[in-house]
Amino acid sequence: MAQGFKDVPRTVWLLGAGVFVNAVVSCTFVFVFVWLTGPRGLGAAQAGLIVGIGGLGLVAGNFTGGWYGDRFGHRRVLLTASTLGGLVLMTLPALSTALLYAALPAAQYASGVVRAANSALVAVTVPDGSRRQAFAVTRCLSNGGFTLGTPLGALVATGFSYDWLFVAEGLGTLFLALWTARVVPARAAQVPSAARDGGPGRGGLWRELRARPALLVLLGAIAVADVVYRQHYTTFPVSLADHGLDTRAYGFLIAINGGVILLLEIPAALALRRRSPLHLVGTGLVLVGAGYAVLMLGVGLAAAVAMMVLLTLGEILYKTTATAYVADEAPEHAVGRFQSLYAGVSVSGVVLAGPLGGALYTAAPGLLWPLCAVLAAGAGGAVLWAGRGAGRRAGPGAGRHAARPAHETGSHPRPVAG
């Protein structure tokens, strides 16, 4: 296994360690709705509105973080967003409800910017052919931290105060900024003129995307699939409760998700690193659809376990591979922007999954799981179809930019989830 990671730079491992520590305390989004409706005394509708606006901030941060990085440097952007986001998080418990409407989306926006900057940083640090392993490392460490941190967060919230969760995450985010500043030294480097100008010529980014039709198909498929995928955070626990399975059962299922990722994410990235990325992504999305199709047989514990295992296997195949594929396809002057496009569509379900899935489950609960299965399988089929053509020729961005040291790539200070 060590041989498979020989091309993953030391910088990525160090950043991954920082991501792990930050992930351990980054669980406030799990409890924010309970905090608003409990200690803060808000109604469900008002709490839902605040959380929804926060989700918009998260998506917007993912869509724009890479753009800032291409222009100003991913290290600088990560440091700035982490510092500001950490400070805002620590103040949330002391703010009035009116201020929460602005402060929560601001904190979430900073979190999205950090996520996009991390992904872009890995993309410019790691050479073509090793990015799947690198993204697998950072994603596995992030999931490991979250898996450990969520039950710890529950203990802190119930044993002490929900307020301490925000303080802890704020401190963890500030730690990420300090850690990144330490492990990725700032060096003077010239921002490429193409990056400063938004790419070569008018409509540069769109022109680059049109030259990569398979990438456009992938982005569309991920946008659809993320709405489906995130039903297991929204309507799925409601369905479990309606079929007599309580919160403990749902917690057990989420633990299966985290455990399978920790066990298989890195070995799968190594074993499949030479396989066609689009075929892996398409297969992963089909597996997500198969997971929801299992629920058509009935929502019981056995079916729910089978669903979660299939969903997690699909997630392992498509998430890491898609992130690396987008990085490999990106031209040098737009690595951050390509990563932001992927990061944005890959969290679009944060905003859309709850309203869309909840409305359908309320109106016609029997249609939700068949529709989820069809949509995910259709998205996977589209990516597999796109991969047929892409497999016969090199992608337009493939091999265009070998990775350079993190402090020299495409920005001033250069300095990675889910």
C-alpha positions in Angstrom: 0.0 0.0 0.0 2.9 2.4 0.8 4.1 2.0 -2.9 0.7 3.4 -4.1 1.2 6.6 -2.0 4.8 7.3 -3.0 3.6 10.2 -5.3 1.4 11.8 -2.6 3.5 14.8 -1.4 4.3 15.2 2.3 2.4 18.5 2.2 -0.9 16.6 1.4 -0.4 14.3 4.4 0.3 17.3 6.7 -2.7 19.1 5.4 -4.7 16.0 5.8 -3.7 15.9 9.5 -5.0 19.4 9.9 -8.2 18.5 8.2 -8.7 15.5 10.5 -8.3 17.7 13.7 -10.7 20.3 12.3 -13.2 17.6 11.3 -13.3 16.2 14.9 -14.8 19.5 16.1 -16.7 20.4 12.9 -20.1 18.9 13.8 -22.2 22.0 14.5 -24.2 21.6 11.3 -25.5 18.3 12.7 -26.9 20.0 15.8 -27.7 23.5 14.6 -31.4 22.9 13.9 -31.8 21.2 17.4 -29.9 24.2 18.9 -32.2 26.7 17.3 -35.4 24.9 18.2 -34.2 23.9 21.7 -32.0 26.4 23.6 -32.7 29.3 21.3 -36.5 28.6 21.4 -37.3 29.2 17.7 -40.1 27.5 15.9 -39.4 24.8 13.3 -40.2 27.1 10.4 -37.9 29.9 11.5 -35.1 27.5 12.3 -35.5 25.9 9.0 -35.3 29.3 7.2 -32.1 30.2 9.0 -30.5 26.7 8.3 -31.6 27.0 4.7 -30.0 30.4 4.3 -26.9 29.0 5.9 -26.9 26.2 3.3 -27.0 28.8 0.5 -23.9 30.3 2.0 -22.2 27.0 2.0 -23.0 26.3 -1.7 -22.0 29.9 -2.7 -18.6 29.5 -0.8 -17.9 26.2 -2.7 -18.7 27.8 -6.0 -16.5 30.9 -5.5 -13.6 29.7 -3.3 -11.5 28.3 -6.2 -12.0 31.5 -8.2 -10.4 33.5 -5.3 -7.6 31.0 -5.2 -6.8 31.2 -8.8 -6.5 35.0 -8.5 -5.0 35.5 -5.0 -3.5 32.1 -4.1 -5.1 29.1 -2.5 -3.0 29.3 0.6 -3.9 32.9 1.2 -7.6 32.2 0.5 -7.6 29.3 2.9 -5.9 31.2 5.7 -8.3 34.2 5.3 -11.5 32.2 5.1 -10.4 29.9 8.0 -9.6 32.8 10.2 -12.8 34.8 9.5 -15.0 31.7 9.6 -13.5 30.6 12.9 -14.1 34.0 14.5 -17.7 34.2 13.3 -18.4 30.6 14.5 -17.2 31.5 18.0 -19.6 34.5 18.3 -22.8 32.7 17.1 -24.0 31.7 20.6 -23.9 35.3 21.7 -25.7 36.8 18.8 -29.4 37.8 18.6 -31.7 35.8 16.4 -31.8 38.7 13.9 -28.0 38.6 13.5 -28.0 34.9 13.0 -29.7 35.4 9.6 -26.4 37.0 8.5 -23.8 35.4 10.7 -24.7 31.7 10.1 -24.6 32.0 6.2 -21.3 34.0 6.6 -19.8 31.2 8.6 -21.1 28.6 6.1 -19.8 30.7 3.2 -16.3 30.7 4.8 -16.5 26.9 5.3 -17.4 26.5 1.6 -14.5 28.7 0.5 -12.1 26.6 2.7 -13.4 23.4 1.2 -12.9 24.6 -2.4 -9.4 26.0 -1.6 -8.4 22.7 0.0 -9.5 20.7 -3.1 -7.7 23.1 -5.4 -4.5 22.9 -3.2 -4.4 19.1 -3.5 -5.1 19.4 -7.2 -2.1 21.6 -7.9 0.2 19.8 -5.4 -0.2 16.2 -6.7 0.9 15.0 -10.2 -1.5 13.5 -12.7 -2.1 9.8 -11.9 -1.8 10.2 -8.2 -4.7 12.5 -7.4 -7.2 9.8 -6.6 -4.9 8.5 -3.9 -4.4 12.0 -2.6 -8.1 12.9 -2.5 -8.8 9.5 -0.9 -6.3 10.3 1.9 -7.8 13.7 2.7 -11.4 12.5 2.4 -10.8 9.5 4.6 -9.1 11.6 7.2 -12.0 14.1 7.1 -14.6 11.3 7.4 -12.6 9.8 10.2 -12.5 13.0 12.1 -16.3 13.5 11.6 -17.1 10.0 12.6 -15.1 10.5 15.9 -16.4 14.0 16.5 -20.1 13.6 16.0 -20.7 11.4 19.1 -18.3 13.6 21.1 -20.3 16.6 20.0 -23.5 15.0 21.2 -21.9 14.4 24.6 -20.7 18.0 24.9 -24.1 19.3 23.8 -26.1 17.2 26.2 -23.6 17.2 29.1 -22.6 20.9 28.9 -24.0 23.3 26.4 -24.6 23.5 22.6 -22.7 26.8 22.8 -19.5 25.0 23.3 -19.9 23.2 20.0 -19.6 26.5 18.2 -16.7 27.6 20.3 -14.9 24.3 19.6 -15.5 24.4 15.8 -14.4 28.0 15.7 -11.1 27.1 17.5 -10.7 24.1 15.2 -11.1 26.3 12.2 -8.5 28.8 13.5 -6.2 25.9 14.2 -6.6 24.9 10.5 -5.4 28.3 9.5 -2.4 28.2 11.8 -1.5 24.7 10.8 -1.7 25.5 7.1 0.4 28.6 7.6 3.0 26.4 9.3 3.1 23.4 6.9 2.8 25.4 3.7 5.4 28.2 3.8 4.6 31.4 1.9 6.9 32.0 -1.0 6.8 34.8 -3.5 5.3 33.6 -6.8 3.7 35.3 -9.7 0.0 34.8 -10.3 -0.4 33.7 -13.9 -1.8 36.5 -16.1 -4.4 34.1 -17.5 -5.7 33.4 -14.0 -5.8 37.1 -13.1 -7.8 37.8 -16.2 -10.2 35.0 -15.8 -8.7 32.8 -18.5 -7.6 33.5 -22.1 -10.0 35.6 -24.1 -13.7 36.3 -23.7 -15.7 33.6 -22.1 -12.5 31.7 -21.3 -13.9 29.4 -18.7 -17.0 28.4 -20.6 -14.8 27.8 -23.7 -12.6 25.5 -21.6 -15.7 23.6 -20.4 -17.3 23.3 -23.9 -14.0 21.7 -25.0 -14.6 19.0 -22.4 -18.1 17.7 -23.1 -17.6 14.6 -20.8 -16.8 17.0 -17.9 -20.1 18.9 -18.5 -22.0 15.7 -18.4 -20.2 14.7 -15.2 -21.1 18.0 -13.5 -24.7 17.7 -14.5 -24.9 14.2 -13.3 -23.3 15.1 -9.9 -25.8 17.9 -9.4 -28.7 15.4 -9.9 -27.0 12.7 -7.8 -26.2 14.9 -4.9 -29.9 15.8 -4.4 -30.6 12.0 -4.4 -27.6 11.1 -2.2 -28.5 13.6 0.5 -32.0 12.1 1.0 -30.3 9.8 3.5 -29.7 13.0 5.7 -33.3 14.4 5.2 -36.2 12.2 4.2 -34.6 8.8 5.0 -34.6 9.2 8.8 -38.2 10.4 8.6 -39.1 7.3 6.6 -37.3 5.1 9.2 -39.3 6.7 12.0 -42.6 6.2 10.1 -41.7 2.5 9.9 -40.9 2.1 13.6 -37.1 2.6 13.5 -35.9 5.2 16.0 -33.0 7.6 16.1 -30.7 4.9 17.5 -31.3 2.8 14.3 -30.5 5.8 12.2 -27.3 6.5 14.2 -26.3 2.9 13.6 -26.8 3.3 9.9 -24.7 6.5 9.8 -22.0 4.6 11.7 -22.0 1.9 8.9 -21.5 4.7 6.4 -18.5 6.1 8.2 -17.0 2.7 9.0 -17.2 1.4 5.4 -15.5 4.6 4.2 -12.7 4.3 6.7 -12.1 0.7 5.8 -12.4 0.8 2.0 -11.8 4.4 0.8 -8.0 4.2 0.5 -7.7 0.5 -0.6 -10.3 1.2 -3.3 -8.5 4.2 -4.6 -5.3 2.2 -4.8 -6.8 -0.9 -6.4 -8.8 1.1 -9.0 -6.4 3.9 -9.7 -5.7 2.7 -13.3 -9.4 2.2 -14.2 -11.3 4.7 -16.3 -12.5 7.5 -14.0 -15.7 8.1 -15.8 -16.6 4.4 -15.7 -15.9 4.4 -11.9 -18.0 7.5 -11.3 -20.9 6.1 -13.4 -20.8 2.8 -11.6 -20.8 4.6 -8.3 -23.8 6.6 -9.2 -25.6 3.4 -10.3 -24.8 1.9 -6.9 -26.3 4.9 -5.2 -29.5 4.3 -7.2 -29.4 0.6 -6.4 -29.3 1.5 -2.7 -32.5 3.5 -2.9 -34.1 0.8 -5.1 -33.7 -1.6 -2.2 -36.1 0.5 -0.1 -38.8 -0.2 -2.7 -38.9 -3.7 -1.2 -39.9 -2.2 2.2 -38.3 0.0 4.8 -37.0 -2.4 7.5 -33.7 -2.7 9.3 -32.3 -5.3 6.9 -33.3 -3.2 3.8 -31.9 -0.1 5.5 -28.6 -1.7 6.1 -28.4 -3.0 2.5 -29.3 0.5 1.3 -26.6 2.2 3.3 -23.9 -0.3 2.3 -24.7 0.2 -1.4 -25.0 3.9 -1.0 -21.6 4.0 0.7 -19.9 1.8 -1.9 -21.2 4.1 -4.6 -20.0 7.2 -2.7 -16.5 5.7 -2.4 -16.4 5.1 -6.1 -17.7 8.4 -7.4 -16.8 11.1 -5.0 -13.0 10.7 -4.8 -12.7 9.7 -8.5 -14.9 12.6 -9.7 -12.9 15.2 -7.7 -9.6 13.9 -9.2 -11.0 13.7 -12.7 -12.0 17.4 -12.6 -8.5 18.3 -11.4 -6.9 16.3 -14.2 -9.1 18.0 -16.8 -8.4 21.5 -15.6 -6.1 23.8 -17.5 -3.3 25.3 -15.3 -4.8 28.8 -15.2 -8.2 27.5 -13.9 -7.5 24.7 -11.5 -9.3 26.5 -8.7 -12.3 27.4 -10.8 -12.8 23.9 -12.0 -12.6 22.6 -8.5 -15.1 25.3 -7.4 -17.5 24.2 -10.1 -17.3 20.6 -8.9 -17.4 21.6 -5.2 -20.5 23.7 -5.8 -22.5 21.1 -7.6 -21.4 18.4 -5.2 -23.0 20.2 -2.3 -26.1 21.5 -4.2 -28.2 18.9 -2.4 -27.5 20.7 0.9 -30.1 23.3 -0.3 -32.3 21.2 -2.6 -32.5 17.8 -1.0 -34.6 18.7 1.9 -37.3 20.9 0.2 -37.6 18.7 -2.9 -37.5 15.3 -1.1 -39.7 16.6 1.8 -42.4 17.9 -0.6 -42.5 14.6 -2.6 -42.5 12.5 0.6 -45.4 14.5 2.0 -47.4 14.3 -1.3 -46.6 10.8 -2.4 -44.2 8.9 -0.1 -44.4 5.8 -2.3 -42.8 7.6 -5.2 -39.7 9.0 -3.5 -37.5 5.9 -3.4 -38.3 4.8 -7.0 -37.6 8.3 -8.3 -34.3 8.5 -6.4 -33.3 5.1 -7.9 -34.2 6.2 -11.4 -32.5 9.6 -11.1 -29.2 8.2 -9.7 -29.1 5.4 -12.2 -29.9 7.8 -15.0 -27.1 10.1 -13.9 -24.7 7.1 -13.7 -25.8 6.0 -17.2 -25.1 9.4 -18.6 -21.6 9.4 -17.2 -20.9 5.9 -18.5 -22.1 7.0 -21.9 -19.8 10.0 -21.8 -17.0 7.8 -20.8 -17.3 5.7 -23.9 -16.1 8.6 -26.1 -13.7 10.0 -23.6 -12.0 6.6 -23.2 -11.0 6.6 -26.9 -9.1 9.9 -26.6 -7.1 11.8 -24.0 -9.1 14.4 -22.1 -8.4 18.0 -23.2 -6.8 18.8 -19.8 -5.0 15.5 -19.3 -1.3 15.9 -18.7 -1.2 19.6 -19.4 0.3 20.5 -16.0 2.6 18.4 -13.9 2.3 19.3 -10.3 4.8 21.7 -8.8 5.6 22.4 -5.2 2.6 23.8 -3.4 4.3 27.2 -2.9 5.0 27.6 -6.6 1.8 26.7 -8.3 -0.4 29.3 -10.0 -0.7 31.9 -7.3 1.1 34.1 -4.9 1.4 31.9 -1.8 0.1 28.5 -2.8 -0.8 26.4 -0.3 -7.8 19.7 0.9 -14.9 16.2 2.8 -17.2 14.5 2.6 
